[in-house]
Amino acid sequence: MSAARYRAVLTGATGGIGRAMALRLAPLCESLILVGRDAATLVALARDVATAVNQILPGLVDFALRRQLPVMRRHARESDSQITSQGAHP
């Protein structure tokens, strides 16, 4: 019996907790969308989890910029799970 594979969106993936979650989630996912604000960290993380997941999509998003939200809403609607690990900054 094969395990179910999920489509997930993980926000805050470039931080310590987000990175740890991405590494744990990747083997469970058919596709994993990693969202964060640091492009270099996203690319490195995508490379680290690429062997464990069929489709990895790094998404450079700053949630403070409202114009970027429609893209994230679309990805969220197409996923099975949305995991939030980003922090809030004043």
Secondary structure, 3 states (H helix, E strand, C coil): CCCCCEEEEEECCCCHHHHHHHHHHHHHEEEEEEEECCHHHHHHHHHHHHHHCCEEEEEECCCCCHHHHHHHHHHHHCCCEEEECCCCCC
